[in-house]
Amino acid sequence: MAEHSVMLHCEPCGSCRFEAWQHVVDGRLRWEEQLYCPAYAVQACDGGWGPPPPWVRARIAAAEGTVRLAVGGPDGVPLKAVRELYEFTLAQLRAAREQGLDATPVEAELLRGMRGGPRG
């Protein structure tokens, strides 16, 4: 469940600053975002467990890049871990197995840790 603390002004301006990040807490993926506007002295914060909403994840990926992961097989991250983390349907999981998965660096670190072998 996402936590919310929001104060907003009419519309974003050139002074607005946005930050978004992910981290692993107790073996679980956590995301946070913060918007601050010094011109209007307002702040908006949000966060939650699991993958972030698409617009937050897009900002994280733009800032940090993505890592292409193999899914399944002896060298890939476990299918079960991918399905549970992203809540993929079977069709989405099949596509990830065939094409690989573009994960954020934090998501990749978490998924590699679920492999049970050495991280790399």
N, C-alpha and C positions, 0 to 999 in steps of 0.2 A: 504494500500500500504506500503510495506516495505521501510525503509530508509537504505541507504548503504553508508558506508565510509570504504574503504578497501585499505590496503597496504599489500602485501604478499611477502614472500620469497619463495625459491624453494620448500621446503617441511617442514612439522612440525618436530620439534626436541624435545628433552627431556626438554628443557628450556621453551617451550610454556606453557602458562597458559590460561585456558579457563574458563569463567564464563557465566552462563545463569540464567535468573530469569524472573519471571512474577510479575505483580502488577496490581491493578485496578486503573484506572484513570477516573474520572468522570463517574463511573458506567460501564466502558468498560475494557475488558481484554487487557493488553499490555505486550509484551515480548521484552526482550533485550538480546543480547549476545555480548561478547567481547573476543577476542583472543589477547594476548600480548606475545611477545617473547623478553625477555631481551637480549638474545644472539645476535639477529639481530636488536634489537631496532625497531620493527615493531608492528603495531597494526591493527586489523580488528574489525569493529563494525557492528552490524546489529540490526534491531528491527522492530516491526510492531504491528498492532492491531489484536486482535482475538487470536486463538490458534497458537502457534509457529509451524514452520516446524517440521516434525517428529523427525529429528535428534536432534534438540534443545530440544523438549519436552522430549525425552528419557533421555537426560542429566539432565534436571530439575527433572524428576521423579526418576532417580537414586540417586540424591543428597537429595531430600526432601521426597521421597516416594509418595504414592498415597492414596487416600481416596475412599472407595467403597460407591457409592451413589445409593439409590433406585431412580428409574425414574418413574414418574407418580404416580397416586393414592394419597391417603390422606397424606402419610408420605414421598412421594418422591418429587424430584424437578420437576417442571412443564415440560411437554413434549415440549411445545413451546420454553421454555428457552434453553433446551438441543439442540433442532433442530437448533435454531438460532445461538447459540454459536459455535457449531461444524459443522454447515452446513451439518447435517446428511441427508441421503436419508431416505425414509420411512422404507426401510428394516433395515438400521442401527439403526433407532429410535426404531423399534420393538425389535431388539436384545438387545438394551440398557434397554428397559422396562422389558424384560424377565430376563436378566442376571445381570442388574445393570451396573454401569459405574465407571471406575477407573479414577478419576479426580486428578489433582495435588491439593495440598492444596489451592492455590490461586483460581483455577477454582472452587473448592468445595465451597469456601467462597462466590464467586460471584453467583454461582447457588443457594446456600441456601438463599442468600439475595433476589433472585428473587421469592422465595416461598411466600413471603408476611407475613410469620409468624416469630416466634422467631428463631434466629440462634442457631444451636446446633450441 
